[in-house]
Amino acid sequence: MSELNGAQALIRTLVGAGVDVCFGNPGTSEMHFVAALDSVPQMRGVLGLYEGVVTGAADGYARIAGKPAATLLHLGPGMVNGLANMHNARRAFTPMVNVIGDHATYHKQYDAPLESDIEPLSEWTRGWTRRAKHPADVGADAAAAVAAAQDPPGRPANLILPADVSWGEGGQVADPVPPRSRKPVGDDVIAQVAEVLASGEPAALLIGGPACGPDGLRAASRIAVGTGAKAFVETFPARLERGAGLPNIERLGYLAEQVQYQLTGIKHLIVAGTDAPVSFFAYPGKPSDLVPEGATVHVLADREHDVIAALAALADRSAPDAEPQLAEANRPALPSGDLTPQNWVEVVGALLPEGAIISDESNTSGVLLPMATAGAPQHTVLTLTGGAIGQGLPVSTGSAVAAPDRPVLNLQADGSAMYTISALWTQARENLDVTTVILNNAAYAILRMEMQRTGADLSGPAAKALLDLSRPTMDFTKIAEGMGVPASRATTCEEFAEALRRAFDEPGPHLIDAIVPPLL
């Protein structure tokens, strides 16, 4: 057997640690990594045409697969292009191993045009960063990166790979390094929170992270039923299980006013797997901290703890005889007539398949979606955790790679679709079972709403022009077809239902351009 180079040792170590998918957009410095893929067929390479698609796809993959994917990024500029969706992944606490190429060690002194300082960019992700220094060490570096990415609660691990380390001989494959386990919550903490629930004062339970899975939802529902506490899910869960047979726990609203209303009268807020709520933005004359004045926050479990076990123990202690309240199977009737913000969600609720994955970046158009799908067959919802738009198409792409046997539905606002529209090409190339619905209102409707809420004057023509997506109006069917994705346009409920049925029935990607007027 010939001696391994650094890239071969790196990829073999990744595969040995369970990382067998790499979403990449490589350049010259990464060519030996690309060549090494043929010598390690267990690693699936998936090409994205833009680094924001690459990092977003790795995020979606890990949210569904429960393990990290790798990304391959070209130097500092390539990483910069991927940072927005890396930000969303960081906010989702997604494990991700980013292999970032760099110039050969001896070449950096010449300040070539693509030279940049990668370490400061990596530190911005608040993850783990290491620069590989020798082919003999790169396997151990890769094993450490996989373990660091999976350390609770999950984070990006950034491995900088100089070109000469990649092509240099003497690479050594390293054994996997086990990540740390989640910390147990002490009995004293559970007892203290149980006392709060037994006090008779109004309380609310806010859950997030892994608690948004079936076991956490059932435990939270038991607590709410048995104690009278209100139960809420964090505003933007990384992964939320929903549908008939599961508790339908209300999500905290996006708007500060919504959250204040939901938490009215609360004296105790118990948080598990998330943080106490704050306003998404600052607004003139409005509070940033959304915990009601005079209320006390109690942390049952932070993100590094075993939040599911903590909730189950709290339920056993505070509501031993309570049963969770489960959503009944109930689909809305198919509506008719022109599509509106109120009725398009009913079409989705009526037709959503069992086991579907929804990548939800519908923004203002999707306000009523949770209500319309509460009684649909069980499904998974992935939300825009970090607020950096352009997540939906890449996350749906990665989700479909992770779960090829599950239908993926990407509900996508039109403005944010254009950030990462090239993900459609990757879906076509990989023949992924993704149905993208463009909620097309020809406007940045979310920004119109935000302008009103900030008190800014949007009446002037220059202001209006920056929030308008017409002149020209984009033709998403032609864009999709140009990338190899079958597409159709729907203006009525009947057309939307027909297109959605066809997309779910046929394998491979589809796009539906749904013309829905703005909600606001």
SULRA-V635240 format. One record per run of one state. SS is the DSSP state (H for helix, E for strand, C for the rest). FROM is the first residue (numbers start at 1). TO is the last residue. If there is no record, write none. Layout:
SS,FROM,TO
SS,FROM,TO
This chain:
C,1,4
E,5,5
H,6,16
C,17,20
E,21,25
C,26,27
H,28,39
C,40,43
E,44,47
C,48,50
H,51,65
C,66,69
E,70,73
C,74,74
H,75,91
C,92,95
E,96,102
C,103,104
H,105,110
C,111,117
H,118,124
C,125,127
E,128,132
C,133,134
H,135,150
C,151,155
E,156,162
H,163,167
C,168,168
E,169,169
C,170,182
E,183,183
C,184,186
H,187,198
C,199,202
E,203,207
C,208,208
H,209,212
C,213,213
H,214,227
C,228,229
E,230,233
C,234,239
E,240,242
C,243,250
E,251,251
C,252,255
H,256,262
C,263,267
E,268,272
C,273,277
E,278,278
C,279,288
E,289,289
C,290,295
E,296,301
C,302,304
E,305,305
C,306,306
H,307,318
C,319,329
E,330,330
C,331,337
E,338,338
C,339,343
H,344,351
C,352,356
E,357,361
C,362,362
H,363,366
C,367,368
H,369,373
C,374,374
E,375,375
C,376,378
E,379,382
C,383,391
H,392,402
C,403,407
E,408,413
H,414,417
C,418,422
H,423,430
C,431,433
E,434,440
C,441,442
E,443,443
C,444,444
H,445,454
C,455,460
H,461,465
C,466,467
E,468,468
C,469,475
H,476,482
C,483,485
E,486,490
C,491,491
E,492,492
H,493,505
C,506,509
E,510,515
C,516,520
